[in-house]
Amino acid sequence: MVRMVLRVLGFELKGLAGIGLWVLRRRHGVPDGAVAVPYAKEQAFTLGLMGFAMAVETVVVDLLLVALGVPGWVRYPVLVGDVYGLAFALMTAATCATRPHVVTGGELRVRYGAYLDVRVPRERIAAVRTTRDDNAQRLVSLEDGHLRVAVGSRTNVSVELAGPVAFTRPLGRRGEATRITFFADDPEAAVAALRHGTPARGLLDPAR
């Protein structure tokens, strides 16, 4: 339990750092010569709409509680909870934008914000192709060695592995994957980078 609490606290700290990187228009873990594979565009509108709704709700609920004369010991925890929900949406958007998937000469790095980071050595990749799955039930799931990392219930890149790759799941449990499917804003370009080692100009986001 303590380990899980510390892990969640780490997510919060990384989320705050992600907001700073977002403001500075910088990215985390994209070395020189690597290729960043963004995945945040698909969910940007949804997260933005969610954040706006939470901001409106926070103001409206607090004004309503004040108007009803609700005591502070009730009102303030509600306000803190609403503000945290808004901050969580902002941190998720920021970490997803600043922590893209990464392709280097030595590895593929599959990520989802601050919550998942799977490093796959290039020599373990047996095959890669575009695919389409619009029915992912969770953001991150592992079943029979198949790791799915979805955005908006979708994955569109499939990576078959020559051997199992170990990784840490969001809440700290260990897992092994022999196949990984994930979402990329430009799946064809992601596959091209993995197959050939260099991106087609203008398709991906080369690190500067």
Residue pairs with C-beta under 8 A, 6 or more apart in sequence:
3 172
4 171
4 172
7 171
7 172
10 114
11 114
11 115
12 91
14 95
14 114
15 87
15 88
15 91
15 92
15 94
15 95
15 113
15 114
16 91
17 28
18 28
18 91
18 94
18 95
18 97
18 98
18 99
18 113
18 114
19 90
19 91
19 94
21 27
21 28
21 94
21 98
22 93
22 94
22 97
22 98
26 98
27 36
27 98
27 99
27 100
27 207
28 98
28 99
29 99
29 102
29 109
29 111
29 117
30 36
30 100
30 102
30 207
31 104
31 207
32 207
32 208
33 104
33 105
33 206
33 207
34 102
34 103
34 104
34 206
34 207
35 102
35 103
35 104
35 193
35 198
35 199
35 204
35 205
35 206
35 207
36 100
36 101
36 102
36 204
36 205
36 206
36 207
37 100
37 101
37 102
37 103
37 184
37 185
37 186
37 189
37 190
37 193
37 204
37 205
38 97
38 100
38 101
38 184
38 185
38 186
38 205
39 96
39 100
39 101
39 112
39 151
39 182
39 183
39 184
39 185
40 93
40 96
40 97
40 100
40 151
40 185
41 185
42 151
42 152
42 154
42 183
42 185
43 93
43 96
43 151
43 152
44 93
44 97
46 152
47 89
47 92
47 93
48 93
50 89
51 86
51 89
51 90
51 93
54 82
54 85
54 86
54 89
55 86
57 82
58 79
58 82
58 83
58 85
58 86
61 78
61 79
61 82
62 75
62 78
62 79
62 82
65 74
65 75
65 78
66 75
91 114
92 113
95 113
95 114
95 115
96 112
96 113
99 111
99 113
99 114
99 117
100 111
100 205
101 108
101 109
101 110
101 111
101 182
101 184
101 190
102 108
102 109
102 111
103 109
103 190
103 193
103 194
103 199
103 204
105 122
105 197
106 121
106 122
107 119
107 120
107 121
107 122
108 119
108 120
108 122
108 125
108 159
108 194
109 117
109 118
109 119
109 120
110 116
110 117
110 118
110 120
110 147
110 149
110 180
110 182
111 117
111 118
111 149
112 139
112 140
112 149
112 151
115 139
115 140
115 170
116 140
116 149
116 167
116 169
116 170
117 167
117 168
118 147
118 149
118 165
118 167
118 177
118 180
119 165
119 167
120 159
120 161
120 165
120 180
121 165
123 162
124 161
124 162
124 163
124 165
125 159
125 160
125 161
125 162
125 194
126 160
126 161
126 162
127 159
127 160
128 157
128 158
128 159
128 160
128 191
128 194
128 195
129 157
129 158
129 191
130 156
130 157
130 158
130 187
130 188
130 191
131 155
131 156
131 157
131 158
131 181
132 154
132 155
132 156
133 148
133 150
133 154
133 155
133 156
133 181
134 153
134 154
135 153
136 148
136 150
136 153
136 154
136 155
137 153
138 148
138 150
139 149
139 150
139 151
140 147
140 148
140 149
140 150
140 169
140 170
141 147
141 148
141 150
142 148
142 169
142 175
142 177
145 164
145 176
145 177
145 178
145 179
146 177
146 178
146 179
146 180
146 181
147 167
147 175
147 177
147 179
147 180
147 181
148 155
148 180
148 181
148 182
149 155
149 180
149 181
149 182
149 183
150 182
150 183
151 183
152 183
154 183
155 181
155 182
155 183
156 181
156 183
156 184
156 187
157 181
157 182
157 183
157 184
157 187
157 190
157 191
158 179
158 180
158 181
159 179
159 180
159 181
159 182
159 194
160 178
160 179
161 177
161 178
161 179
161 180
163 178
164 176
164 177
164 178
165 176
165 177
165 178
165 180
166 174
166 175
166 176
167 174
167 175
167 176
167 177
168 174
168 175
169 175
184 190
186 203
186 204
188 203
189 199
189 200
189 203
189 204
190 204
192 199
192 200
192 203
193 199
193 204
199 206
